[in-house]
Amino acid sequence: MSDTTAPSRLDELEIRIAHQDQTIEDLNDAITAQWKLIERLERQVLRLAERVADSEQSSGDAAPVNRPPPHY
């Protein structure tokens, strides 16, 4: 290996590592954003499930409404 190729190979490796570090950081940011979204959606699903359960309980207490089906 000559002296002229060693610095250029080292430069190429440093550039590659810098790009890989940036890619890793970008992927970490994307994963973090996805986890925040997942947590928010989980909270919404829990709230909706509670609302549905409350609605089912309150409709079970009410007298049934005798309406004709929508196709009449």
NORHU-V17556 format. One record per backbone hydrogen bond with DSSP energy under -0.5 kcal/mol. CO is the residue of the C=O (numbers start at 1). NH is the residue of the N-H. Records with the same first field share a line. If there is no record, write none. Layout:
# NORHU-V17556
CO=NH, NH
This chain:
# NORHU-V17556
2=5, 6
3=7
4=8
5=9
6=10
7=11
8=12
9=13
10=14
11=15
12=16
13=17
14=18
15=19
16=20
17=21
18=22
19=23
20=24
21=25
22=26
23=27
24=28
25=29
26=30
27=31
28=32
29=33
30=34
31=35
32=36
33=37
34=38
35=39
36=40
37=41
38=42
39=43
40=44
41=45
42=46
43=47
44=48
45=49
46=50
47=51
48=52
49=53
50=54
51=55
52=56
53=57
54=58
55=59
56=60
57=61
58=62
64=66
65=67
69=72
